[in-house]
Amino acid sequence: MFYRQRVRIDLNADLGEGFGAWKLTDDDALLEIVTSANVACGFHAGDPLIMWRVCGWARTRGVTIGAQVGYHDLVGFGRRRIDVDPPRLWADVLYQIGALDAFARAAGMSVRYVKPHGALYNTAADDQAQAHAVATAIASFSPDVPLLGLAGSEHETAAREAGIPFVAEAFADRAYTARGRLVPRSEPGAVHSDLQTVLAQAVSIVRDGQVTAVDGTPVPVRAESLCLHGDTAGAVDLARAVRARLTEIGVDVKPFAS
């Protein structure tokens, strides 16, 4: 099926998720496929050398750089909810953006958007105080830098109230609840690794503006960017197949920020 009018979508992935000698994501390979890179900023994963390398590789491939900010939780990979006081969370987020932007600028680029990671992403989708802390930290860095988040959630509300742009994303490799939230990773089937399932969900999001929740409910979604997790099993092959499939049906895969 081809569109009468071409649709545009960004393809993003979480990159730089290693630390020292430990490597989780195949950054070099994924940067050949995605159009935007959510780079770990050292709190849930990543270190200065990794950030520097990913920024340099992204520049040579024309991939947009975004700061993936998370809780200060290396041990838990940022996937544990932490009740951080809003002023502390604001400072932590601003610190992470600034750290990545230093390396991006050294590579001749800059941070063009911010996306919360893991538990912070899921918490801020419903927690007004944490969403506000994230959005106002971004606004303090630059009012022109968008927040990449879940449409119709506190992400979007907080961005609007902070006066920063908002970019809606959806997930090709994550299961959804009937409320339009991501199924917690602690539950079975929260992450899709089957190729056909991921392809079908990617096409449904981009073509139909909906996903099928775990209970069978059709859930409307709005997305300018489609996420594939870099640490999902077979992430490179999944990302390559998704991009090929979207191109095949007439979708322009391009970064939302340039």
C-alpha positions as CSV (number, residue, x, y, z in Angstrom):
1,M,0.0,0.0,0.0
2,F,1.3,3.4,-0.9
3,Y,0.1,6.8,0.4
4,R,-1.5,9.3,-2.0
5,Q,0.4,12.0,0.0
6,R,3.8,11.0,1.4
7,V,3.9,10.7,5.2
8,R,7.1,11.6,7.1
9,I,8.3,9.9,10.2
10,D,11.5,10.1,12.3
11,L,13.1,6.8,13.5
12,N,14.8,7.1,16.9
13,A,16.8,4.7,19.1
14,D,18.5,4.8,22.5
15,L,22.2,4.8,22.0
16,G,25.4,5.2,24.0
17,E,24.1,2.8,26.6
18,G,27.3,1.4,27.9
19,F,29.8,2.3,30.7
20,G,33.5,2.0,30.5
21,A,34.3,-1.5,29.3
22,W,30.6,-2.5,29.2
23,K,28.7,-2.1,25.9
24,L,25.0,-2.7,25.5
25,T,24.0,-1.0,22.2
26,D,25.5,-1.4,18.7
27,D,25.8,2.3,18.2
28,D,27.8,2.2,15.0
29,A,25.4,-0.1,13.2
30,L,22.2,1.6,14.5
31,L,23.5,5.0,13.4
32,E,23.4,3.7,9.8
33,I,19.6,3.2,10.2
34,V,18.0,5.7,12.5
35,T,17.5,9.4,11.9
36,S,17.7,10.5,15.6
37,A,19.9,9.2,18.4
38,N,18.7,9.4,22.0
39,V,22.2,9.5,23.7
40,A,22.6,8.4,27.3
41,C,24.1,11.2,29.3
42,G,25.8,9.3,32.2
43,F,23.1,9.0,34.8
44,H,21.5,5.7,33.7
45,A,24.2,4.7,31.3
46,G,26.9,6.3,29.2
47,D,30.2,8.0,30.0
48,P,32.2,10.9,28.6
49,L,34.1,8.9,26.0
50,I,31.0,7.1,24.8
51,M,29.1,10.3,24.5
52,W,31.9,11.8,22.5
53,R,32.2,8.9,20.2
54,V,28.4,8.7,19.5
55,C,28.3,12.4,18.7
56,G,31.1,12.1,16.3
57,W,29.7,9.0,14.6
58,A,26.3,10.7,14.4
59,R,27.7,13.7,12.7
60,T,29.4,11.7,9.9
61,R,26.0,10.0,9.2
62,G,23.8,13.0,9.4
63,V,21.9,11.7,12.5
64,T,20.3,14.2,14.9
65,I,21.5,14.2,18.5
66,G,19.1,14.2,21.4
67,A,19.8,14.0,25.2
68,Q,18.3,10.9,26.8
69,V,18.0,12.0,30.5
70,G,17.2,9.7,33.3
71,Y,17.3,9.1,37.0
72,H,20.7,9.0,38.7
73,D,20.6,5.2,38.7
74,L,23.4,3.3,37.0
75,V,22.8,0.2,39.0
76,G,19.2,0.0,37.9
77,F,19.8,1.3,34.4
78,G,17.3,4.0,35.1
79,R,14.4,1.6,35.1
80,R,13.5,2.0,38.8
81,R,11.1,4.8,39.8
82,I,12.8,7.3,42.1
83,D,10.9,9.9,44.1
84,V,13.2,12.8,43.4
85,D,12.3,16.3,44.7
86,P,11.4,18.5,41.7
87,P,14.3,21.0,42.2
88,R,16.8,18.1,42.3
89,L,15.2,16.5,39.2
90,W,15.3,19.8,37.4
91,A,19.0,20.2,38.2
92,D,19.8,16.6,37.2
93,V,18.1,16.9,33.9
94,L,19.8,20.2,33.1
95,Y,23.1,18.8,34.1
96,Q,22.7,15.8,31.7
97,I,21.6,18.0,28.8
98,G,24.6,20.3,29.3
99,A,27.0,17.4,29.5
100,L,25.9,15.9,26.2
101,D,25.7,19.3,24.5
102,A,29.4,19.9,25.3
103,F,30.4,16.8,23.4
104,A,27.9,17.5,20.6
105,R,29.4,20.9,20.1
106,A,32.9,19.5,20.1
107,A,31.7,17.3,17.3
108,G,30.2,20.3,15.4
109,M,26.7,19.6,16.4
110,S,24.3,20.4,19.3
111,V,21.5,18.8,21.3
112,R,18.4,19.2,19.2
113,Y,15.8,17.5,21.5
114,V,15.5,15.8,24.9
115,K,13.8,12.5,25.8
116,P,13.4,11.1,29.3
117,H,14.6,7.5,29.7
118,G,13.0,4.4,31.3
119,A,11.3,4.9,34.6
120,L,11.5,8.7,34.3
121,Y,9.7,8.6,31.0
122,N,6.9,6.4,32.4
123,T,6.6,8.3,35.7
124,A,6.6,11.7,34.0
125,A,3.8,10.6,31.7
126,D,1.4,10.7,34.7
127,D,3.3,12.6,37.4
128,Q,2.7,16.3,37.0
129,A,5.6,17.4,39.3
130,Q,8.2,15.3,37.6
131,A,7.0,16.2,34.1
132,H,7.2,19.9,35.0
133,A,10.7,19.5,36.4
134,V,11.8,17.8,33.1
135,A,10.1,20.4,30.9
136,T,11.4,23.5,32.8
137,A,14.9,22.1,32.8
138,I,14.7,21.9,29.0
139,A,13.3,25.4,28.8
140,S,16.2,26.6,31.0
141,F,18.7,25.1,28.5
142,S,16.9,26.4,25.5
143,P,13.2,27.3,24.8
144,D,13.7,26.1,21.3
145,V,14.6,22.5,22.2
146,P,11.6,20.1,22.1
147,L,10.6,17.4,24.5
148,L,10.1,14.1,22.8
149,G,7.4,12.2,24.7
150,L,4.1,10.4,24.8
151,A,1.2,12.3,23.2
152,G,-1.7,13.1,25.4
153,S,0.3,12.6,28.6
154,E,1.8,15.0,31.2
155,H,4.8,15.2,28.9
156,E,2.8,17.2,26.4
157,T,1.0,19.3,29.1
158,A,4.3,20.2,30.8
159,A,6.0,21.1,27.5
160,R,3.1,23.4,26.6
161,E,3.2,25.1,30.1
162,A,7.0,25.5,30.0
163,G,6.8,27.1,26.5
164,I,8.9,24.5,24.7
165,P,8.0,22.5,21.6
166,F,6.6,19.0,22.0
167,V,7.2,16.1,19.6
168,A,5.0,13.0,19.9
169,E,6.5,9.6,19.7
170,A,5.2,6.0,19.7
171,F,7.0,2.7,20.1
172,A,7.3,-0.1,17.5
173,D,8.7,-2.6,20.0
174,R,6.7,-2.0,23.1
175,A,3.3,-3.3,24.2
176,Y,0.6,-0.8,25.1
177,T,-2.2,-0.7,27.7
178,A,-5.7,0.3,26.9
179,R,-4.9,3.7,28.4
180,G,-2.2,4.3,25.8
181,R,0.6,3.8,28.2
182,L,3.5,1.4,27.9
183,V,3.1,-2.0,29.6
184,P,5.6,-2.2,32.5
185,R,8.7,-4.2,31.7
186,S,8.1,-6.3,34.7
187,E,5.1,-7.8,32.9
188,P,5.3,-10.6,30.3
189,G,5.2,-9.4,26.7
190,A,6.1,-5.8,27.5
191,V,8.8,-5.8,24.8
192,H,8.2,-7.0,21.2
193,S,11.2,-8.8,19.6
194,D,9.3,-10.8,17.0
195,L,10.0,-9.2,13.6
196,Q,6.5,-9.5,12.2
197,T,4.9,-8.1,15.3
198,V,7.3,-5.1,15.3
199,L,6.7,-4.5,11.6
200,A,2.9,-4.7,11.9
201,Q,2.9,-2.3,14.9
202,A,5.2,0.2,13.1
203,V,3.0,0.2,10.0
204,S,-0.2,0.5,12.1
205,I,1.2,3.5,14.0
206,V,2.4,5.4,10.9
207,R,-0.5,4.4,8.5
208,D,-3.5,4.1,10.8
209,G,-2.5,6.2,13.9
210,Q,-3.3,3.3,16.3
211,V,-1.9,0.3,18.1
212,T,-3.7,-2.7,19.5
213,A,-3.4,-2.9,23.3
214,V,-2.6,-6.1,25.1
215,D,-6.3,-6.6,25.8
216,G,-7.2,-6.2,22.1
217,T,-8.4,-2.7,22.4
218,P,-7.5,-0.4,19.5
219,V,-5.7,2.6,20.9
220,P,-5.2,5.9,19.0
221,V,-1.6,7.1,18.9
222,R,0.0,10.3,17.5
223,A,3.6,10.1,16.4
224,E,6.1,12.2,14.6
225,S,8.8,9.9,15.8
226,L,8.9,6.1,16.0
227,C,11.2,4.5,18.7
228,L,13.1,1.2,18.6
229,H,15.1,0.3,21.7
230,G,18.7,-0.2,21.0
231,D,18.9,-2.9,23.7
232,T,16.1,-5.0,22.4
233,A,17.1,-8.5,21.2
234,G,18.1,-8.2,17.5
235,A,17.8,-4.4,17.6
236,V,19.8,-3.7,14.5
237,D,18.0,-6.2,12.3
238,L,14.6,-5.0,13.6
239,A,15.5,-1.3,12.9
240,R,16.8,-2.1,9.5
241,A,13.6,-4.1,8.6
242,V,11.3,-1.3,10.0
243,R,13.0,1.4,8.0
244,A,12.9,-0.8,4.8
245,R,9.2,-1.6,5.4
246,L,8.2,2.1,5.9
247,T,10.1,3.2,2.9
248,E,8.4,0.4,0.9
249,I,4.9,1.7,1.7
250,G,5.9,5.3,0.8
251,V,6.9,6.8,4.1
252,D,9.7,9.4,4.2
253,V,12.0,8.5,7.1
254,K,13.6,11.7,8.1
255,P,14.6,13.5,11.4
256,F,12.0,15.7,12.9
257,A,14.7,18.1,13.9
258,S,17.6,19.2,11.7
